[in-house]
Amino acid sequence: MTAIEKWLVGFSIVAIITGLFVLVEEVQKPKIIVITKIITIEVPAKKTTVTNNPPAPKPKLIPKDFETKTMLEIAAMPEYDLSTEEIKLLFTIRRVENGGPGLEFGVGDGRPNHPARRYAGDFEKSFKCQAMWAAGTIRKRFDGNLKHFAARYCYDNRQEWHRMAVNIMNDVKVPVSYDTCFAKL
């Protein structure tokens, strides 16, 4: 008998013994059946299924047009007066950062007591404050070179931030005004 044949015989014996242990365990385990009560009510027009689970509450969502309108209003403010390219960058920052309340534009990310995060409990105020900080940074720091801006805006992860910003910025369509159309992201 060769070494391979010996190995196959040994492996087969181990497999058979393991199978017997599994079979014995399956026979000894009690079978448990879980029954969930479902009530079906027949209505002439439609069929409704009712369970004893309450529906999940729907979270309060701020419409996307609020964000668009706010960003356009801030971009048009005299202290910012952003160009079309700079407005595209503002929309891009919102998408790249995609932060929750208090970090919508990623301003003050490393510092919880940063002044741009002072309205973290109120989405609308927080969004407006964060957008103003981002617009101010764009106004002061954006010279048309997105790579230099990425190094300023997100120093630790500037290459990845720049890559995402380039991909998103090419797809941003800035509306002429909020009343005529929405920004398409």
C-alpha positions in Angstrom: 0.0 0.0 0.0 1.4 3.4 -1.0 1.6 6.5 1.2 -1.3 8.1 -0.7 -3.5 5.0 -0.2 -2.7 4.9 3.5 -3.5 8.6 3.8 -6.8 8.1 1.9 -7.8 5.2 4.2 -6.9 7.2 7.3 -8.9 10.2 6.1 -11.9 8.0 5.2 -11.9 6.5 8.7 -11.8 10.0 10.3 -14.6 11.1 8.0 -16.8 8.1 8.9 -16.3 8.5 12.7 -17.0 12.3 12.4 -20.2 11.5 10.5 -21.3 9.0 13.1 -20.8 11.6 15.9 -22.8 14.2 13.9 -25.6 11.6 13.2 -25.8 10.7 16.9 -26.0 14.3 18.0 -28.8 15.0 15.4 -30.8 12.0 16.8 -30.4 13.2 20.4 -31.3 16.9 19.8 -34.9 17.8 20.4 -36.7 19.4 17.5 -38.0 22.9 18.3 -40.7 24.4 16.2 -41.4 28.2 16.5 -44.9 29.3 15.6 -45.6 32.9 14.9 -49.2 34.0 15.1 -50.3 35.7 11.8 -53.9 36.9 11.3 -55.2 37.4 7.8 -58.3 39.5 7.3 -60.2 39.2 4.0 -61.4 42.4 2.6 -63.3 42.4 -0.8 -60.9 44.8 -2.5 -57.6 43.7 -1.0 -55.9 41.2 1.3 -54.3 42.6 4.5 -51.9 40.7 6.8 -51.8 41.9 10.4 -49.1 40.8 12.9 -48.5 41.7 16.5 -45.4 43.8 15.5 -46.0 47.6 15.5 -44.8 49.5 12.5 -41.4 51.2 12.7 -41.6 54.9 13.2 -40.6 57.0 10.2 -37.6 59.3 10.9 -38.1 63.0 10.2 -36.3 63.7 6.9 -35.2 67.1 5.8 -35.9 67.3 2.0 -33.0 67.6 -0.3 -34.4 70.8 -1.8 -33.7 72.4 1.6 -30.0 71.6 1.2 -30.0 72.9 -2.4 -31.8 76.1 -1.6 -29.6 76.8 1.5 -26.4 76.2 -0.4 -27.5 78.5 -3.3 -28.6 81.2 -0.9 -25.2 81.1 0.9 -23.3 81.0 -2.4 -25.1 84.2 -3.4 -24.4 86.1 -0.2 -22.2 89.2 -0.8 -19.5 87.9 1.6 -19.0 84.7 -0.4 -20.3 85.5 -3.9 -19.2 82.2 -5.3 -18.6 81.6 -9.0 -20.2 78.6 -10.8 -17.0 76.5 -10.3 -17.0 77.4 -6.6 -20.7 76.6 -6.2 -20.0 73.2 -7.8 -17.2 72.7 -5.2 -19.6 73.6 -2.4 -22.1 70.9 -3.6 -19.2 68.5 -4.0 -17.9 69.1 -0.5 -21.4 68.2 0.8 -21.4 65.0 -1.1 -17.8 64.0 -0.3 -18.1 64.7 3.4 -21.7 63.6 3.7 -21.7 64.2 7.4 -24.6 63.9 9.8 -25.9 66.7 12.1 -23.0 69.0 13.1 -20.6 67.7 10.4 -22.6 68.1 7.2 -19.6 69.6 5.3 -17.0 68.1 7.6 -15.9 71.4 9.1 -14.3 71.0 12.5 -14.2 67.2 12.1 -11.3 66.7 14.6 -12.6 69.2 17.2 -15.9 68.6 18.9 -15.9 72.2 20.3 -15.2 73.8 16.9 -17.5 76.9 16.4 -18.8 75.4 13.1 -20.3 72.5 15.2 -22.2 74.7 17.7 -25.7 73.8 16.3 -25.1 70.0 16.1 -28.6 69.4 17.7 -30.5 71.5 15.1 -30.1 70.2 11.5 -31.2 73.4 9.7 -29.0 75.8 11.8 -26.1 73.3 11.7 -26.4 72.8 8.0 -26.4 76.6 7.3 -23.4 77.2 9.7 -21.4 74.3 8.1 -22.2 75.6 4.6 -21.1 79.1 5.5 -17.8 77.8 6.9 -17.3 75.7 3.7 -18.2 78.6 1.5 -15.7 80.8 3.4 -13.0 78.3 3.0 -13.7 78.0 -0.7 -13.7 81.8 -1.1 -10.3 82.1 0.7 -8.5 79.0 -0.3 -9.8 77.7 -3.7 -7.6 79.1 -6.5 -8.9 76.7 -9.2 -6.6 73.9 -8.3 -8.7 71.1 -6.7 -5.6 69.2 -5.6 -4.3 72.1 -3.6 -7.7 72.7 -2.1 -8.0 69.0 -1.1 -4.7 69.3 0.8 -6.1 72.3 2.7 -9.7 70.9 3.3 -8.8 67.3 4.2 -5.1 67.2 4.9 -4.9 63.7 6.4 -6.8 62.0 3.5 -6.2 64.5 0.7 -5.5 62.0 -2.1 -8.7 60.0 -1.5 -10.7 63.3 -0.9 -9.4 64.7 -4.2 -10.2 61.5 -6.1 -13.8 61.5 -4.8 -14.2 65.3 -5.4 -13.1 65.0 -9.0 -15.6 62.2 -9.7 -18.5 64.1 -8.1 -17.6 67.5 -9.3 -17.8 66.4 -13.0 -21.5 65.3 -12.4 -22.7 68.4 -10.5 -25.0 70.6 -12.5 -25.5 74.0 -10.8 -29.0 75.5 -11.3 -29.4 79.0 -12.5 -31.7 79.7 -9.5 -33.5 77.5 -7.0 -36.9 78.4 -8.5 -36.1 77.1 -12.0 -34.4 73.8 -11.2 -32.6 71.6 -8.6 -28.9 70.7 -8.5 -28.5 67.2 -9.9 -26.0 65.2 -7.9 
